[in-house]
Amino acid sequence: MVSYYYVAGIVAYAAVLLNVVLILGALAALGATFTLPSIAAIVLSVGTAVDANVLIFERTARGAASRPGPAQWPCATSYDRAFSAIVDSNMTSIITSAFLYANRLGGSERDSA
């Protein structure tokens, strides 16, 4: 992302890195076990964050190319236009997580004993 989006990519990279640090901090604070499903959840979270950033940046670039003028217009509308796709992605992740939790498919130590 950094090589393609330059400064915006650096900001997005910092946000994704902060996301991972906060998740790992929450796992440590709760005393959670670091298992393969938790690693998969972190990877899914990073993928969702990168997808949201790419959606917003591409809509900003498309808006800037189609309408000359101040840069405020594409930035303001790109968030509005990408919002539905981002909500759809997050809702899919939440529904999948709820299904896995309800069916106990995430794996735990008590299941392996």
Secondary structure by P-SEA (a helix, b strand, c coil): cccccaaaaaaaaaaaaaaaaaaaaaaaaacccccaaaaaaaaaaaaaaaaaaaaaaaaaaaaaaaccccaaaaaaaaaaaaaaaaaaaaaaaaaaaaaaaaacccccccccc
